[in-house]
Amino acid sequence: HGALVVPLAGAHGVALLDDARAARPDLRFGALHPLQTLAGPTSAPRLVGAFAAVEGPTEVEALAREIGLRPFTVEAGQRTRYHATAAVASNHLVALLGAVERLAAAARVPFDAFLPLVRTTIEAAAEVGPAAALTGPVARGDHATVAAHLAALDPSERPAYLALAREALRLTGRDDPELEAVLG
């Protein structure tokens, strides 16, 4: 058997290497995408215990386990949806934290003051699920507080607030015409 070629791309599985497979039948091909953020050279320890999407020969799964990953498979037709989910879970969360940082600065409160809230919110969602972990004015149906928030925010911050408040309302599963009217 030839060498094992394993790209780490999340959006593409083994199909990404179709041309290489045709040109190099002596090689074996797989795909391994660590479902973990690697923001720099010191990020490698985060891989231990992380999940990883694997595809290809059994050696790809064995390689994942050897480096401490928890392998799972993604259906070929779901690869782009899987990768979009990873972008929401990581990149969009970081963008949301960027908004928290801006809003905290505007309120003259340290960004660090919000990090324990962020951590415990993530832990609660992991423990009881996102819907049960939801708290705050949307969860309570407090349309007056949501309207006050919108009035207090810089206009450039309102679209993200509105989009996420609508998602929070969706998560409640409630039909709330008064709140829907405030959210537009």
C-alpha positions in Angstrom: 0.0 0.0 0.0 1.1 3.6 -0.7 1.2 6.5 1.6 -2.0 7.8 3.1 -3.0 11.3 2.0 -5.4 13.0 4.4 -6.4 16.7 4.0 -7.9 18.5 7.0 -10.5 20.5 5.1 -13.9 20.7 6.6 -16.0 21.7 3.7 -14.7 18.9 1.4 -14.3 15.2 1.9 -12.4 12.7 -0.1 -14.1 13.9 -3.3 -11.8 16.9 -3.2 -9.0 14.6 -4.1 -10.6 12.9 -7.1 -8.0 14.2 -9.6 -5.1 13.2 -7.3 -6.6 9.7 -6.9 -6.9 9.3 -10.6 -3.3 10.5 -11.1 -1.8 8.5 -8.2 -3.5 5.1 -7.8 -0.6 4.0 -5.7 -1.7 6.3 -2.9 -4.6 5.9 -0.4 -6.8 8.9 0.3 -9.0 10.0 3.2 -10.2 13.1 4.9 -10.0 14.2 8.5 -11.5 17.4 9.8 -10.8 18.2 13.5 -14.0 19.9 14.8 -11.9 22.3 16.9 -10.7 25.8 16.6 -7.0 26.1 16.0 -6.2 29.8 16.3 -2.4 29.5 16.5 0.5 27.2 17.1 -0.3 26.7 20.8 -3.8 25.3 19.9 -2.6 21.7 19.3 -3.4 20.5 22.8 -7.1 21.4 22.2 -7.2 18.5 19.7 -7.2 15.9 22.5 -10.7 14.8 23.0 -12.1 16.9 20.2 -14.4 15.3 17.6 -13.3 14.8 14.0 -15.1 14.1 10.8 -13.3 11.2 9.1 -13.7 9.6 5.7 -11.8 7.0 3.7 -9.9 3.8 4.7 -10.0 2.5 8.3 -6.5 4.0 8.8 -8.0 7.5 8.9 -10.2 6.7 11.9 -7.2 4.9 13.5 -5.1 8.0 12.9 -7.7 10.2 14.5 -7.9 8.0 17.6 -4.1 7.9 17.8 -3.9 11.7 18.1 -6.7 11.8 20.7 -9.6 12.7 18.4 -13.1 11.2 18.6 -14.0 10.3 15.0 -17.4 10.3 13.4 -18.6 10.2 9.8 -20.5 12.7 7.8 -22.6 11.6 4.8 -21.0 12.9 1.6 -24.2 14.9 0.7 -24.1 16.6 4.1 -20.5 17.8 4.1 -21.3 21.4 3.3 -24.1 21.6 5.8 -21.8 20.1 8.4 -19.1 22.7 7.7 -21.6 25.5 7.7 -22.6 24.3 11.2 -19.0 24.4 12.3 -18.7 27.9 11.0 -21.8 29.0 13.0 -20.5 27.2 16.1 -17.1 28.8 16.0 -16.8 31.8 13.6 -20.2 33.2 14.3 -19.8 32.8 18.0 -16.5 34.7 17.8 -18.3 37.4 15.7 -21.0 37.5 18.4 -18.3 38.0 21.1 -17.0 40.8 19.0 -20.4 42.4 19.3 -20.3 41.9 23.0 -17.0 43.6 23.2 -18.3 46.6 21.2 -21.5 46.8 23.3 -19.5 46.5 26.6 -17.2 49.3 25.5 -20.2 51.5 24.6 -21.7 50.7 28.1 -18.3 51.4 29.7 -18.2 47.9 31.2 -15.1 45.6 30.8 -15.5 42.9 28.2 -14.1 40.4 30.7 -17.1 41.0 32.9 -19.3 39.1 30.4 -17.0 36.1 29.9 -18.3 34.1 33.0 -21.8 34.7 31.7 -20.8 33.4 28.2 -19.1 30.3 29.8 -22.0 29.4 32.0 -24.4 29.9 29.2 -22.5 27.5 27.0 -22.3 25.0 29.9 -26.0 25.3 30.5 -26.8 24.7 26.8 -24.6 21.6 26.9 -26.3 20.3 30.1 -29.9 20.9 29.4 -30.0 21.8 25.6 -30.3 25.3 24.0 -34.1 25.7 24.5 -34.0 25.0 28.2 -30.9 27.1 28.7 -32.5 30.2 27.2 -33.1 33.0 29.7 -33.7 36.7 29.4 -36.4 39.0 28.0 -37.2 37.1 24.9 -37.6 33.8 26.8 -39.9 35.7 29.3 -41.9 37.4 26.5 -40.8 40.8 27.9 -41.4 42.9 24.8 -41.0 46.2 26.7 -37.4 45.3 27.7 -36.6 44.2 24.1 -37.9 47.5 22.8 -35.8 49.4 25.4 -32.7 47.4 24.3 -33.3 48.3 20.7 -33.8 52.0 21.5 -30.6 52.0 23.6 -28.4 50.3 20.9 -26.4 52.1 18.3 -28.3 51.7 15.0 -25.4 49.7 13.6 -25.8 47.0 16.3 -29.6 46.6 15.9 -29.6 44.2 12.9 -27.6 41.5 14.8 -29.7 42.0 18.0 -32.9 41.7 16.0 -31.7 38.6 14.1 -30.6 36.8 17.3 -33.7 37.9 19.2 -35.8 36.4 16.4 -33.7 33.2 16.7 -34.3 33.2 20.5 -38.0 33.5 20.0 -37.9 30.7 17.5 -36.1 28.6 20.1 -38.9 29.2 22.6 -41.4 27.7 20.2 -43.9 30.3 21.3 -46.2 32.4 19.1 -45.8 35.9 20.6 -47.4 38.6 18.4 -46.4 41.4 20.7 -42.8 40.4 20.7 -42.9 39.7 17.0 -44.1 43.2 16.4 -41.2 44.7 18.4 -38.8 42.5 16.4 -40.2 43.5 13.1 
